Amino acid sequence: MEQNQFDELEPVEVEKNSSASNVELKEYEKLLLAEANRKLREKAETLVGIGCFEQKEETVVDFNEYDHINYGNKYRGRYSLYQNKGSMDLVFICPLVENNKGDVDENKSMKPYAYDCIFVETMDDETYDAVCHAAKNNLSSSVKVLYRASFISFFVMLAITAFVFIFNLISASSNGFVNALASAFFYTATFFAMDLIMLPLLVLISIKYKKYKDQ
C-alpha cells in the first residue's frame, strides 16, 4: 500500500472546515488570519520536533469537527494541519490511499482507507514557551553544534598557525632575525589569512547563538 494524499481531497476538506470560506474578509482580517495560522503551524511543527505528539492511524475522521489551518506547504509534503473546533487540539492529517502509485492504472476516485494522524500535545502559551526554552537548553541542536564546532576549529587553526610560524622562524634563524621573521610571515601568510576569514564568521555565529539562546 502506498501512502499519499489526493490533491482533489483538499478543496472538499477546506470548504467544510474553513469558517471564513464563504465570508469576504477585509484586508487586515486576512493578514490577522494568516498570522494566526502561521503561529499555529509553527507551534505544531515545533512541538512535533521536540517529541510532544502521538501518532496513530484512524479509520474515520469527521472533518466537520475541525478547522483547516491553511498556511504554507503540506507538512513533510503530505500532512495538512487541522484544529479541533471544540478542544482546540492541533493535528496533522494525511489520508492513506490504496494503490496510488502514480502510474497509468491509478484510480483517483478511490477514497482513503484510513488517516495517518499526528496529534500534537495540547498546552497553553505559557507552558509552550517553557517547554521550548527547556528543549533549547537540554536538547542538542544544529545551532549549538555549529557554535561549538566553530570555536574549536578557530582555536585549532590558531594553534596550527602558531606552530607553522615558529617552525619557519626557527628554520630561517641562521639568516638573521629580521630575515627569519620575514620568511616566517611569508610562509605562514596563508594560515594568517584563514584566521582572518574565520574570525568574523565566528563573531556572526556567536551573535546568532546569543539570539537563539535569548528566544
N, C-alpha and C positions, 0 to 999 in steps of 0.2 A: 504494500500500500504506500502510496506517495502522499506526503503531507503538503498541502498547498491551499491557496485561497483564491477563489474566482473573483476576478475584477468586478463582474456584474452583481456580486452579492452586496458590494459596498453601498451602492445608491439605495438599495432597499433598506439596509440597516440604518443608514444615516437618515433617511426620510422618516423612519419610525421613531428614531431616538433623539433627533435634534429638535429641541424645544423652540428654536428660533428659525426653523426651516421655512415656515410659512409667514414669517413676520419680516417686514423690511426694516432692517436696523439702520440707525443713524451711524455716521462715520465714527464718532467717538465710541459708540457702543460696540462697533465691530472691533475697534482697537482694544477695548477693555476685554471683550470676549476672547480675542486672540491671545492677550497677555495671560488671562486666567487659564486658558488651555495650555499655554506654554509652561506655566508653573506646575500644573497638574502632571503634564508629561515629564517634566524634569524631576518632579518628586517621585513619580512612579519608577522611572529608569534608575534614579539614584538608589531607591530602596531595594530594587531588584539586584542592583550591582553589589550591594553590601549584604545580600542574603536574606532580606526581610520579605520573604514571599513564600507561597505554597503553590506548586504547580501540579495540576491534575487534569484528567480528561473527563469532560462532561458530555453525556449523550444528548442532553437537551439544554438549550439556553433561551430563556424568554427575553428577547431584546426589548420588549416593551418596558421592562424594569430598569433599563439602562439608557444613559445619555452617551452618545458617541463623542469622544473628545477628539476633535479633528484638528491636529497640528502636526505638520511635517510629514515625513515618510513613515511607512509602517515600521514598527519596532522589529529589528532583526529581519526586515524585509517581508514579514509575514503577519505580524500581530498588530491588531488595531486596539486602541485604548478606549475603554468604556468606564463610566462611573455609575454605580447603583443610585437610583433616584431617592431611595429611602435611607439606606445606611451610609451613602456617600463613599462606599468602598471603591477602590480602583482595581481594574482587572484588564490584563491583556488577553485578547481572544483571537485564536486562529482556527477557522473552520478546517476540518480534516476531510479531504475528498478522496474517494477511492478511484483508482485507475486514471489519475490525472498526470500523465507523463509528458504532455506537450507534443504528442505525435498526432498523426492524421486520424487515429482511431479515438481520440479523446472525446468524451461525451460531456460537453459543457453544461448540459441540462441536469446533471446529477447533483443531488443535494448532499450536504455534508453528513457523514455518518456519525460524527462526534465533533467536539470542540476542544482544542488544547487551550486550557485557561491558566494564566499566571495570576493568582490572587495576591495582590500587594497588601502587606501588613498595614492595618489602619492605625493611624496615630495623628494627634493634633500637631499644630505647627511647632509648639514649644518642644514636644517630645522629638519631633522630626529634626529640629535644629540640634538638639542634644545628641541624638543618635549619629547625625552626620559629623558632628565635632568629635565624638568618641571614635568613629570609624577612621577619621583622618589621623587621629593620634595613635591608633592601635593597629590599623591595617596597613600593609605595605602598599605603596603607590608608586606609579611611574615618576611622579614629580620628586618624591623623596629619594628614590633610587638615582635619578638623574642628578639631583643636588649632591648627594654623597659621592657619586662616581666622578663628578666634575672636580670636586675638591681634591680627591685622591689623585686624579690624572694630572691636575695642575701642579701639585707638590712633587709628584714623581718626575714630571718634566723639569721642574726647578732643580731637583737633585741630579738629574742626568746632565743638565746644562752646567751646573757647578762642577761636576766630575770631569766633563769634557774640557771645560775652561782650565781647570787646574792641571789636567793631564797635558794639554798643549802648552801651558805656561812652563811647566817643568821640562818638557821635551825641548823647548827652544831657549832654555835658560842660558845655555852656553853662548848664545849670540848677544848677550847683554839684556838687561831688564826691560828697556824700552822696546827693543825688537821682539823680545819674548812676549811682552804684553800685547803688542800689536798683532803678533802671529796668533796668540790665543784668542783675541777678539775676532780675528778674521775667520779662523776655523770653527769658531763657536757661533758665528753670526746667524746661521740657520736656526739653531736652538733658541737664541735670544728672540728671533722673530716669532717663533712658535709660542714662546712665553707671552709676548706682547699681544698676540692674537687671542690666546686663551684667557688672558686677564679680563678684558671687557665682557667676554662671554660668560665668565664666572660671575661677574657683577650682575649681569642681566638675569642669570639663573637664580642668584641669591635674592634678587628683588621679587622674582616670580614666586619663589618658595616662601618668602615672607608674606606675600599677599595670600598665598594658598593656606598658610597656617592661620592667618587672621580671619579667614572666612568662617 
